Amino acid sequence: MDFTELVERRQSDRHYNDKPVTREDIEKCLRAASLAPSDHNTQPWKFIVVDDPDLTEKVGAAAAGFGMNNWAHKSPVIVAVLLDQPMGSFLGGFLLGKNFALMDIGMAVENFCLQASELGLGTCILGSFDERKIKKMLGVPRGIRMPLMITMGYPRGLVRTKKRKGLEEIVSYNKYSK
């Protein structure tokens, strides 16, 4: 499929069938994530793949701890996305008022999800979860943040039509316009 078809196909899937996801396919997605650009090539990401059914159940339950993501415990795979930011990158971004590392992680996660979609896998990016509890379950040291998680599996649903604002609402040329 071409790139436009791929971005039209990628969506947030919250219901997966029981077909197991191979580690080979997971690693293709991780490789795509690792190829994302990053500020001064810092690559501030690390990933913990949770594919043990008992652990995905527990991590998924902790993802539902804030009343959201009540379906996550049924995900065949959950990937914890860790922020391992070098101090120099943090300071440079702080001085400019920008968090480059979070932007970098966003690009890596999008690469991961696009690769998954190309493989026929569904994903959903989670930002609301009990970070402290999940970090403890996964043995993540203090000082390392976990800004996102990704659920992954073979989707049960169909590809939905995206509802997006028209370009006339989001684009202006040469100066700001409402």
MIZA-494931 format. One record per residue: residue in one letter; x, y, z of N, C-alpha, C, O in turn. Coordinates in Angstrom, 1 decimal. Example, Ala and Ser with C-alpha at 12.3 -4.5 7.8 and 13.67 -1.06 7.14 Angstrom:
BEGIN
a_13.2_-5.7_7.8_12.3_-4.5_7.8_13.2_-3.3_7.8_14.2_-3.3_8.5
s_12.8_-2.2_7.1_13.7_-1.1_7.1_12.9_0.0_7.9_13.4_1.1_8.0
This chain:
BEGIN
m_0.9_-1.2_0.0_0.0_0.0_0.0_0.9_1.2_0.0_2.0_1.2_0.5
d_0.4_2.3_-0.6_1.2_3.5_-0.6_1.0_4.3_0.8_0.2_3.9_1.6
f_1.8_5.3_0.9_1.8_6.0_2.2_0.4_6.6_2.6_0.0_6.5_3.7
t_-0.3_7.2_1.6_-1.6_7.8_1.9_-2.5_6.7_2.4_-3.3_6.9_3.4
e_-2.5_5.6_1.7_-3.4_4.5_2.2_-3.1_4.0_3.6_-3.9_3.7_4.4
l_-1.8_4.0_3.9_-1.3_3.6_5.2_-1.8_4.5_6.3_-2.3_4.1_7.3
v_-1.6_5.8_6.1_-2.1_6.8_7.1_-3.6_6.8_7.2_-4.1_7.1_8.3
e_-4.3_6.5_6.2_-5.7_6.5_6.2_-6.2_5.2_7.0_-7.2_5.2_7.6
r_-5.4_4.1_6.9_-5.8_2.9_7.5_-5.5_2.9_9.0_-6.2_2.3_9.8
r_-4.4_3.5_9.4_-4.0_3.5_10.8_-5.1_4.2_11.7_-5.5_5.3_11.4
q_-5.4_3.5_12.7_-6.5_4.0_13.6_-6.2_3.5_15.0_-5.4_2.6_15.2
s_-6.9_4.0_16.0_-6.8_3.5_17.4_-7.8_2.3_17.5_-9.0_2.5_17.5
d_-7.2_1.1_17.6_-8.1_-0.1_17.8_-8.0_-0.5_19.3_-7.0_-0.5_19.9
r_-9.2_-0.8_19.8_-9.4_-1.1_21.2_-9.9_-2.5_21.4_-10.0_-3.0_22.6
h_-10.1_-3.3_20.4_-10.6_-4.6_20.5_-9.8_-5.5_19.5_-9.8_-5.3_18.3
y_-9.2_-6.6_20.1_-8.4_-7.4_19.3_-8.9_-8.9_19.4_-9.5_-9.3_20.3
n_-8.6_-9.6_18.3_-8.9_-11.0_18.3_-7.8_-11.8_19.0_-6.8_-11.3_19.5
d_-8.0_-13.1_19.1_-7.1_-14.0_19.9_-5.8_-14.4_19.2_-5.0_-15.1_19.8
k_-5.7_-14.0_17.9_-4.5_-14.4_17.1_-3.2_-13.8_17.8_-3.2_-12.6_18.0
p_-2.3_-14.7_18.1_-1.0_-14.1_18.7_-0.2_-13.3_17.7_-0.2_-13.5_16.5
v_0.4_-12.3_18.3_1.3_-11.4_17.5_2.7_-12.0_17.6_3.2_-12.3_18.7
t_3.4_-12.2_16.5_4.7_-12.8_16.5_5.7_-11.8_17.0_5.6_-10.6_16.8
r_6.8_-12.3_17.6_7.9_-11.4_18.0_8.5_-10.8_16.8_9.1_-9.7_16.8
e_8.5_-11.5_15.7_9.1_-11.0_14.4_8.4_-9.7_14.0_9.0_-8.7_13.6
d_7.0_-9.7_14.1_6.3_-8.6_13.7_6.5_-7.4_14.7_6.5_-6.3_14.4
i_6.5_-7.8_16.0_6.8_-6.8_17.0_8.1_-6.1_16.8_8.2_-4.9_16.9
e_9.1_-6.9_16.4_10.5_-6.4_16.2_10.5_-5.5_14.9_11.3_-4.5_14.9
k_9.7_-5.8_13.9_9.6_-4.9_12.8_9.1_-3.5_13.2_9.6_-2.5_12.7
c_8.1_-3.5_14.1_7.5_-2.3_14.6_8.6_-1.5_15.4_8.7_-0.3_15.3
l_9.3_-2.2_16.2_10.3_-1.6_17.1_11.4_-1.1_16.2_12.0_0.0_16.5
r_11.8_-1.7_15.1_12.8_-1.2_14.2_12.3_0.0_13.6_13.1_1.0_13.4
a_11.1_0.1_13.1_10.5_1.3_12.5_10.6_2.4_13.6_10.9_3.6_13.2
a_10.2_2.1_14.8_10.3_3.2_15.9_11.7_3.7_16.0_11.9_4.9_16.2
s_12.7_2.8_16.0_14.1_3.2_16.2_14.6_4.0_15.1_15.6_4.7_15.3
l_14.0_4.0_14.0_14.4_4.8_12.8_13.9_6.3_12.8_14.2_7.0_12.0
a_13.1_6.6_13.8_12.5_7.9_13.9_13.6_9.0_14.1_14.6_8.7_14.8
p_13.4_10.2_13.6_14.3_11.2_13.9_14.3_11.6_15.4_13.2_11.5_16.1
s_15.4_12.2_15.9_15.4_12.7_17.3_16.4_13.9_17.4_17.3_13.9_16.6
d_16.1_14.7_18.3_17.0_15.9_18.5_18.4_15.5_18.8_18.7_14.7_19.7
h_19.3_15.9_17.9_20.7_15.6_18.0_21.0_14.1_18.1_21.9_13.6_18.7
n_20.1_13.3_17.4_20.2_11.8_17.4_20.3_11.2_18.8_21.0_10.2_19.0
t_19.6_11.8_19.8_19.7_11.3_21.1_18.9_10.0_21.3_19.2_9.3_22.2
q_17.9_9.8_20.5_17.1_8.5_20.6_16.7_8.3_22.0_17.1_7.3_22.6
p_15.9_9.2_22.6_15.6_9.1_24.0_14.6_8.1_24.4_13.9_8.2_25.5
w_14.4_7.0_23.7_13.4_6.0_23.9_13.9_4.7_24.3_15.0_4.3_23.9
k_13.2_4.0_25.1_13.4_2.6_25.3_12.0_2.0_25.3_11.0_2.7_25.6
f_11.9_0.7_25.0_10.6_0.0_24.9_10.6_-1.3_25.7_11.6_-2.0_25.7
i_9.6_-1.5_26.5_9.4_-2.8_27.2_8.2_-3.5_26.5_7.1_-3.0_26.6
v_8.4_-4.6_25.9_7.3_-5.4_25.2_6.8_-6.3_26.3_7.5_-7.2_26.8
v_5.5_-6.2_26.5_4.8_-7.1_27.4_3.9_-8.0_26.6_2.9_-7.6_26.1
d_4.3_-9.3_26.5_3.5_-10.2_25.7_3.2_-11.5_26.5_2.5_-12.4_25.9
d_3.6_-11.5_27.7_3.1_-12.6_28.6_1.7_-12.4_29.0_1.4_-11.3_29.6
p_0.8_-13.3_28.7_-0.7_-13.0_29.0_-1.0_-12.6_30.4_-1.9_-11.8_30.6
d_-0.4_-13.2_31.4_-0.6_-12.8_32.8_-0.2_-11.4_33.1_-0.9_-10.7_33.7
l_0.9_-11.0_32.5_1.4_-9.7_32.8_0.7_-8.6_31.9_0.4_-7.5_32.4
t_0.3_-9.0_30.7_-0.5_-8.0_29.9_-1.9_-7.8_30.7_-2.4_-6.7_30.6
e_-2.4_-8.8_31.3_-3.7_-8.6_32.0_-3.5_-7.6_33.2_-4.3_-6.8_33.4
k_-2.3_-7.8_33.9_-2.1_-6.9_35.1_-1.7_-5.5_34.6_-2.2_-4.5_35.2
v_-0.9_-5.3_33.6_-0.5_-4.0_33.1_-1.8_-3.3_32.5_-2.0_-2.1_32.7
g_-2.5_-4.1_31.8_-3.8_-3.5_31.2_-4.8_-3.1_32.2_-5.4_-2.1_32.1
a_-4.8_-3.9_33.3_-5.7_-3.5_34.4_-5.2_-2.2_35.1_-6.1_-1.3_35.4
a_-3.9_-2.0_35.2_-3.4_-0.8_35.7_-3.6_0.4_34.8_-3.7_1.6_35.2
a_-3.7_0.1_33.5_-3.9_1.2_32.5_-5.4_1.6_32.6_-5.7_2.8_32.2
a_-6.2_0.8_33.2_-7.7_1.2_33.4_-7.9_1.8_34.7_-9.0_2.1_35.1
g_-6.8_2.1_35.5_-7.0_2.5_36.9_-7.6_3.9_37.0_-8.1_4.2_38.1
f_-7.7_4.7_36.0_-8.2_6.0_36.1_-9.6_6.1_35.4_-10.1_7.2_35.0
g_-10.2_4.9_35.2_-11.6_4.9_34.6_-11.6_4.9_33.1_-12.6_4.9_32.5
m_-10.4_4.9_32.5_-10.3_4.8_31.1_-9.6_3.5_30.7_-9.1_2.8_31.6
n_-9.6_3.2_29.5_-8.9_2.0_28.9_-9.3_0.7_29.6_-8.5_-0.2_29.8
n_-10.6_0.6_29.8_-11.1_-0.6_30.5_-11.0_-1.9_29.7_-11.3_-2.9_30.2
w_-10.6_-1.7_28.5_-10.4_-2.8_27.5_-9.0_-3.3_27.4_-8.7_-4.4_26.9
a_-8.0_-2.5_27.9_-6.6_-2.7_27.7_-6.1_-4.1_28.2_-5.2_-4.6_27.7
h_-6.7_-4.6_29.3_-6.3_-5.9_29.9_-6.5_-7.0_28.9_-5.9_-8.1_29.2
k_-7.2_-6.9_27.9_-7.5_-7.9_26.9_-6.5_-7.8_25.7_-6.7_-8.6_24.7
s_-5.6_-6.9_25.7_-4.7_-6.7_24.6_-3.6_-7.8_24.6_-3.0_-8.1_25.6
p_-3.4_-8.4_23.4_-2.3_-9.5_23.4_-0.9_-8.9_23.7_-0.1_-9.7_24.2
v_-0.6_-7.7_23.3_0.7_-7.1_23.5_0.5_-5.7_24.0_-0.4_-4.9_23.5
i_1.3_-5.3_25.0_1.3_-3.9_25.4_2.8_-3.5_25.4_3.7_-4.2_26.0
v_3.1_-2.4_24.8_4.5_-1.9_24.8_4.5_-0.6_25.6_3.9_0.4_25.4
a_5.4_-0.7_26.7_5.6_0.5_27.5_6.7_1.3_26.8_7.8_0.8_26.5
v_6.4_2.6_26.6_7.4_3.5_26.0_8.0_4.4_27.0_7.4_5.1_27.7
l_9.4_4.2_27.2_10.1_4.9_28.2_10.9_6.1_27.7_11.4_6.1_26.5
l_11.0_7.1_28.5_11.7_8.3_28.1_13.0_8.3_28.9_13.0_8.4_30.1
d_14.1_8.1_28.2_15.4_8.0_28.8_16.2_9.2_28.2_17.0_9.0_27.3
q_16.0_10.4_28.7_16.5_11.6_28.1_17.8_12.0_28.6_18.0_12.1_29.9
p_18.8_12.2_27.7_20.1_12.7_28.2_20.0_14.1_28.8_19.2_14.9_28.3
m_20.8_14.4_29.7_20.7_15.7_30.4_20.9_16.9_29.5_20.2_17.9_29.6
g_21.8_16.8_28.5_22.1_17.9_27.6_20.9_18.2_26.7_20.6_19.3_26.5
s_20.2_17.2_26.3_19.0_17.4_25.5_17.9_18.0_26.4_17.2_18.9_25.9
f_17.8_17.6_27.6_16.8_18.2_28.5_17.1_19.7_28.7_16.2_20.5_28.6
l_18.3_20.0_29.0_18.7_21.4_29.3_18.5_22.3_28.0_18.0_23.4_28.1
g_18.9_21.8_26.9_18.7_22.5_25.6_17.2_22.8_25.4_16.9_23.9_25.0
g_16.4_21.8_25.5_15.0_22.0_25.3_14.4_22.9_26.4_13.5_23.7_26.1
f_14.9_22.8_27.6_14.4_23.7_28.7_14.6_25.1_28.4_13.8_26.0_28.6
l_15.9_25.4_27.9_16.2_26.8_27.6_15.4_27.4_26.5_15.1_28.6_26.5
l_14.9_26.5_25.6_14.1_27.0_24.5_12.6_26.9_24.8_11.8_27.3_24.0
g_12.3_26.3_25.9_10.9_26.1_26.2_10.2_25.0_25.4_9.0_25.1_25.2
k_10.9_24.0_25.0_10.4_22.9_24.2_10.9_21.6_24.7_12.0_21.5_25.1
n_10.0_20.6_24.7_10.4_19.3_25.2_10.6_18.4_23.9_9.8_17.7_23.5
f_11.9_18.5_23.4_12.2_17.8_22.2_12.0_16.3_22.4_11.6_15.6_21.5
a_12.4_15.8_23.6_12.3_14.3_23.8_10.9_13.8_23.6_10.7_12.7_23.1
l_9.9_14.5_24.1_8.5_14.1_24.0_8.1_14.1_22.5_7.4_13.2_22.0
m_8.6_15.1_21.7_8.3_15.1_20.3_9.0_13.9_19.6_8.4_13.3_18.8
d_10.2_13.6_20.0_10.9_12.5_19.5_10.2_11.2_19.7_10.1_10.3_18.9
i_9.7_11.0_21.0_9.0_9.8_21.3_7.7_9.7_20.5_7.3_8.6_20.1
g_7.0_10.9_20.3_5.8_10.8_19.5_6.1_10.3_18.1_5.3_9.6_17.5
m_7.2_10.8_17.5_7.5_10.3_16.1_7.9_8.8_16.1_7.5_8.1_15.2
a_8.6_8.4_17.1_8.9_7.0_17.2_7.7_6.1_17.4_7.5_5.1_16.7
v_6.7_6.6_18.2_5.5_5.8_18.4_4.7_5.8_17.1_4.1_4.8_16.8
e_4.6_6.9_16.4_3.9_6.9_15.1_4.5_6.0_14.1_3.8_5.2_13.5
n_5.8_5.9_14.0_6.5_5.0_13.2_6.1_3.5_13.5_5.8_2.7_12.7
f_6.1_3.2_14.8_5.7_1.9_15.4_4.3_1.6_14.9_4.1_0.5_14.3
c_3.4_2.5_15.1_2.0_2.3_14.8_1.7_2.1_13.3_0.9_1.3_12.8
l_2.4_2.9_12.5_2.3_2.8_11.0_2.8_1.5_10.5_2.2_0.9_9.7
q_4.0_1.0_11.1_4.5_-0.3_10.7_3.5_-1.4_11.1_3.3_-2.3_10.3
a_2.9_-1.3_12.3_2.0_-2.3_12.7_0.8_-2.3_11.8_0.3_-3.4_11.4
s_0.3_-1.2_11.4_-0.8_-1.1_10.4_-0.5_-1.7_9.1_-1.3_-2.5_8.5
e_0.7_-1.5_8.6_1.1_-2.1_7.4_1.1_-3.7_7.5_0.9_-4.4_6.5
l_1.4_-4.2_8.7_1.4_-5.6_8.9_0.0_-6.2_9.2_-0.1_-7.4_9.5
g_-1.0_-5.3_9.2_-2.3_-5.8_9.5_-2.7_-5.8_11.0_-3.7_-6.4_11.4
l_-1.8_-5.2_11.8_-2.0_-5.2_13.2_-2.7_-3.8_13.6_-2.5_-2.8_12.9
g_-3.4_-3.9_14.7_-4.0_-2.7_15.2_-3.3_-2.2_16.5_-2.6_-3.0_17.2
t_-3.3_-0.9_16.7_-2.6_-0.4_17.9_-3.5_0.7_18.5_-4.4_1.2_17.8
c_-3.3_1.0_19.7_-3.9_2.2_20.4_-2.8_2.8_21.3_-2.2_2.1_22.1
i_-2.6_4.1_21.2_-1.6_4.8_22.0_-2.3_5.3_23.3_-3.4_5.9_23.2
l_-1.8_4.9_24.4_-2.4_5.3_25.7_-1.5_6.3_26.4_-0.3_6.2_26.5
g_-2.1_7.3_27.0_-1.4_8.3_27.8_-1.9_8.4_29.2_-1.3_8.9_30.1
s_-3.1_7.8_29.4_-3.7_7.8_30.8_-3.6_6.4_31.4_-4.2_5.4_30.9
f_-2.8_6.3_32.4_-2.6_5.0_33.1_-1.8_5.3_34.4_-1.3_6.4_34.6
d_-1.8_4.3_35.3_-1.1_4.4_36.6_0.4_4.1_36.3_0.8_3.0_36.5
e_1.1_5.2_36.0_2.5_5.0_35.6_3.3_4.4_36.7_4.1_3.5_36.5
r_3.1_4.9_37.9_3.9_4.4_39.1_3.7_2.9_39.3_4.7_2.1_39.4
k_2.5_2.4_39.2_2.2_1.0_39.4_2.7_0.2_38.3_3.3_-0.9_38.5
i_2.6_0.6_37.1_3.1_-0.2_35.9_4.6_-0.2_35.9_5.2_-1.2_35.6
k_5.3_0.9_36.2_6.7_1.0_36.3_7.2_0.0_37.3_8.2_-0.7_37.1
k_6.5_-0.1_38.4_6.9_-1.1_39.5_6.8_-2.5_39.0_7.7_-3.3_39.2
m_5.7_-2.8_38.3_5.5_-4.2_37.7_6.6_-4.5_36.7_7.0_-5.7_36.7
l_7.1_-3.5_36.0_8.0_-3.8_34.9_9.5_-3.6_35.3_10.4_-3.7_34.5
g_9.7_-3.2_36.6_11.0_-3.0_37.1_11.7_-1.8_36.5_13.0_-1.8_36.4
v_11.0_-0.7_36.2_11.5_0.5_35.6_12.1_1.3_36.7_11.4_1.6_37.7
p_13.4_1.7_36.6_14.0_2.5_37.7_13.4_3.9_37.9_12.8_4.5_37.0
r_13.5_4.4_39.1_13.1_5.8_39.3_13.8_6.7_38.4_15.0_6.4_38.1
g_13.2_7.8_38.1_13.9_8.8_37.2_13.7_8.5_35.7_13.9_9.4_34.9
i_13.2_7.4_35.4_12.8_7.1_34.0_11.3_7.2_33.9_10.6_6.6_34.6
r_10.9_8.1_33.0_9.5_8.3_32.8_8.9_7.3_31.7_9.6_6.8_30.9
m_7.6_7.1_31.8_6.8_6.3_30.9_5.7_7.1_30.4_4.6_7.0_30.9
p_5.9_8.0_29.4_4.9_8.9_28.9_3.7_8.2_28.1_2.6_8.7_28.1
l_4.0_7.1_27.5_3.0_6.4_26.7_3.1_4.9_26.8_4.1_4.3_27.2
m_2.0_4.3_26.4_2.0_2.8_26.2_1.2_2.6_24.9_0.4_3.4_24.5
i_1.5_1.5_24.3_0.8_1.1_23.0_0.2_-0.3_23.2_1.0_-1.2_23.5
t_-1.1_-0.4_23.0_-1.6_-1.8_22.9_-1.6_-2.2_21.5_-1.5_-1.4_20.5
m_-1.5_-3.6_21.3_-1.3_-4.1_20.0_-1.9_-5.5_19.8_-1.9_-6.3_20.8
g_-2.5_-5.7_18.7_-3.0_-7.0_18.3_-3.7_-7.0_17.0_-3.7_-5.9_16.3
y_-4.3_-8.1_16.6_-5.1_-8.1_15.3_-6.4_-7.6_15.6_-7.2_-8.1_16.4
p_-6.8_-6.5_15.0_-8.1_-5.8_15.3_-9.3_-6.7_14.9_-9.3_-7.4_14.0
r_-10.3_-6.5_15.8_-11.6_-7.2_15.5_-12.5_-6.4_14.6_-13.3_-6.9_13.9
g_-12.3_-5.1_14.7_-13.2_-4.2_13.9_-12.7_-3.9_12.5_-11.7_-4.3_12.1
l_-13.5_-3.1_11.8_-13.2_-2.6_10.5_-12.5_-1.3_10.6_-12.5_-0.6_11.6
v_-11.8_-1.0_9.5_-11.2_0.3_9.4_-12.3_1.4_9.3_-13.1_1.3_8.4
r_-12.2_2.4_10.2_-13.2_3.4_10.2_-12.8_4.6_9.3_-11.7_4.8_9.1
t_-13.8_5.3_8.8_-13.6_6.5_8.1_-13.1_7.6_9.1_-13.8_7.8_10.1
k_-12.1_8.2_8.8_-11.6_9.3_9.7_-12.4_10.6_9.5_-12.8_10.9_8.4
k_-12.6_11.2_10.7_-13.3_12.5_10.7_-12.2_13.5_11.0_-11.8_13.6_12.2
r_-11.9_14.3_10.1_-10.8_15.3_10.3_-11.3_16.7_9.8_-12.1_16.8_8.9
k_-10.7_17.7_10.4_-11.0_19.1_9.9_-10.5_19.2_8.5_-9.5_18.6_8.1
g_-11.1_20.1_7.7_-10.7_20.3_6.4_-9.4_21.2_6.4_-9.2_21.9_7.4
l_-8.6_21.1_5.4_-7.4_21.9_5.3_-7.6_23.4_5.5_-6.8_24.1_6.1
e_-8.8_23.9_5.0_-9.1_25.3_5.1_-9.2_25.7_6.6_-9.1_26.9_6.9
e_-9.5_24.8_7.5_-9.6_25.1_8.9_-8.2_25.0_9.7_-8.1_25.6_10.7
i_-7.3_24.4_9.1_-6.0_24.2_9.8_-4.8_24.7_9.2_-3.7_24.7_9.7
v_-4.9_25.2_7.9_-3.7_25.7_7.2_-3.9_27.2_6.8_-5.0_27.6_6.4
s_-2.8_27.9_7.0_-2.8_29.3_6.4_-1.4_29.4_5.8_-0.5_28.7_6.2
y_-1.3_30.3_4.8_0.0_30.5_4.1_0.5_31.9_4.5_-0.2_32.9_4.4
n_1.8_32.0_4.9_2.5_33.2_5.0_2.1_34.0_6.2_2.9_34.9_6.6
k_1.0_33.8_6.9_0.6_34.5_8.1_-0.5_33.7_8.8_-1.2_33.0_8.1
y_-0.7_33.9_10.1_-1.7_33.3_10.8_-3.1_33.8_10.4_-3.2_35.0_10.2
s_-4.0_32.9_10.3_-5.4_33.3_10.1_-6.3_32.4_10.9_-6.0_31.2_11.1
k_-7.5_32.9_11.3_-8.4_32.1_12.1_-9.2_31.1_11.2_-10.0_30.4_11.7
